[in-house]
Amino acid sequence: DAFVQQELAFRRATDYPPYARIIRVLCEAPKEFEARQAATAVRDELQGLQDVEALGPAPAILARVRDRYRVHILAKCFTQEAFDQAMDLLASVEDRSTRSLRVLLDVDPLSMM
Protein backbone atom coordinates (compact mmCIF):
# COMPACT_ATOMS: atom_id res chain seq x y z
CA ASP A 1 0.00 0.00 0.00
CA ALA A 2 2.86 2.41 0.81
CA PHE A 3 4.47 1.73 -2.57
CA VAL A 4 1.22 2.44 -4.42
CA GLN A 5 0.72 5.72 -2.56
CA GLN A 6 4.32 6.78 -3.26
CA GLU A 7 4.04 5.85 -6.94
CA LEU A 8 0.74 7.70 -7.35
CA ALA A 9 2.24 10.80 -5.75
CA PHE A 10 5.18 10.61 -8.19
CA ARG A 11 2.86 10.15 -11.16
CA ARG A 12 0.69 13.08 -10.09
CA ALA A 13 3.74 15.34 -9.72
CA THR A 14 5.14 14.35 -13.14
CA ASP A 15 1.80 14.17 -15.01
CA TYR A 16 2.09 10.47 -15.83
CA PRO A 17 -0.84 8.05 -16.14
CA PRO A 18 -3.38 7.90 -14.63
CA TYR A 19 -3.19 11.72 -14.24
CA ALA A 20 -2.42 12.37 -17.90
CA ARG A 21 -2.30 10.31 -21.09
CA ILE A 22 0.97 9.81 -22.94
CA ILE A 23 1.42 9.15 -26.63
CA ARG A 24 4.84 8.05 -27.84
CA VAL A 25 5.66 8.63 -31.50
CA LEU A 26 8.66 6.60 -32.67
CA CYS A 27 10.31 7.43 -36.00
CA GLU A 28 12.81 5.00 -37.56
CA ALA A 29 14.94 5.64 -40.65
CA PRO A 30 18.27 4.57 -42.16
CA LYS A 31 19.63 8.09 -41.64
CA GLU A 32 19.44 9.80 -38.27
CA PHE A 33 18.48 13.19 -39.70
CA GLU A 34 15.46 11.64 -41.48
CA ALA A 35 14.15 10.15 -38.24
CA ARG A 36 14.78 13.39 -36.33
CA GLN A 37 13.17 15.48 -39.05
CA ALA A 38 10.01 13.35 -39.01
CA ALA A 39 9.81 13.47 -35.21
CA THR A 40 10.32 17.24 -35.22
CA ALA A 41 7.48 17.70 -37.72
CA VAL A 42 5.11 15.67 -35.54
CA ARG A 43 6.18 17.57 -32.43
CA ASP A 44 5.56 20.89 -34.14
CA GLU A 45 2.03 19.81 -35.06
CA LEU A 46 1.28 18.67 -31.50
CA GLN A 47 2.57 21.87 -29.91
CA GLY A 48 -0.35 23.77 -31.38
CA LEU A 49 -2.86 21.84 -29.28
CA GLN A 50 -4.15 23.15 -25.96
CA ASP A 51 -3.43 21.00 -22.87
CA VAL A 52 -0.78 18.99 -24.74
CA GLU A 53 2.93 19.11 -23.89
CA ALA A 54 5.19 17.72 -26.62
CA LEU A 55 8.62 16.56 -25.44
CA GLY A 56 11.54 15.81 -27.72
CA PRO A 57 12.67 14.76 -30.18
CA ALA A 58 15.27 12.60 -28.48
CA PRO A 59 17.09 9.40 -29.37
CA ALA A 60 15.12 6.34 -28.30
CA ILE A 61 16.69 4.21 -25.55
CA LEU A 62 17.67 1.77 -28.28
CA ALA A 63 18.84 4.52 -30.61
CA ARG A 64 19.90 2.23 -33.43
CA VAL A 65 18.49 -1.17 -34.32
CA ARG A 66 19.45 -3.11 -37.46
CA ASP A 67 21.08 -0.08 -39.08
CA ARG A 68 17.99 2.08 -38.48
CA TYR A 69 18.07 5.18 -36.30
CA ARG A 70 15.23 5.61 -33.80
CA VAL A 71 14.05 8.99 -32.53
CA HIS A 72 10.95 9.56 -30.44
CA ILE A 73 8.76 12.25 -28.97
CA LEU A 74 6.26 12.10 -26.12
CA ALA A 75 2.98 13.96 -26.01
CA LYS A 76 1.48 14.43 -22.55
CA CYS A 77 -2.26 15.09 -22.77
CA PHE A 78 -3.73 16.67 -19.64
CA THR A 79 -7.43 16.31 -20.50
CA GLN A 80 -9.50 13.73 -22.35
CA GLU A 81 -10.37 16.37 -24.95
CA ALA A 82 -6.67 17.09 -25.51
CA PHE A 83 -5.99 13.35 -25.89
CA ASP A 84 -8.81 13.01 -28.42
CA GLN A 85 -7.51 16.00 -30.41
CA ALA A 86 -3.97 14.62 -30.36
CA MET A 87 -5.15 11.21 -31.54
CA ASP A 88 -7.17 12.86 -34.32
CA LEU A 89 -4.08 14.79 -35.39
CA LEU A 90 -1.92 11.67 -35.18
CA ALA A 91 -4.41 9.47 -37.04
CA SER A 92 -2.49 9.98 -40.27
CA VAL A 93 1.01 9.89 -38.77
CA GLU A 94 1.50 6.16 -39.22
CA ASP A 95 0.37 6.63 -42.83
CA ARG A 96 3.45 8.83 -43.37
CA SER A 97 5.56 5.70 -43.23
CA THR A 98 7.47 5.02 -46.41
CA ARG A 99 9.88 2.36 -47.49
CA SER A 100 12.68 4.08 -45.58
CA LEU A 101 10.76 5.88 -42.80
CA ARG A 102 8.63 4.05 -40.26
CA VAL A 103 6.41 5.95 -37.81
CA LEU A 104 4.78 4.11 -34.90
CA LEU A 105 2.39 5.24 -32.15
CA ASP A 106 2.23 3.83 -28.64
CA VAL A 107 -0.47 5.09 -26.25
CA ASP A 108 0.43 5.04 -22.55
CA PRO A 109 3.58 3.01 -23.27
CA LEU A 110 4.71 0.45 -20.74
CA SER A 111 8.30 0.74 -21.95
CA MET A 112 10.37 3.25 -23.90
CA MET A 113 12.35 0.55 -25.69
Buried (B, 14 or more C-beta within 10 A) or exposed (E): EEEEEEEEEEBEEEBBEEEBBBBBBBBBBEEBEBBBBBBBBBBEBBEEBEBBBBBBBBBBEEBEEEEBBBBBBBBBBBEEEBBEBBBEBBEEBEEEBEEEBBBBBBBEBEEEE
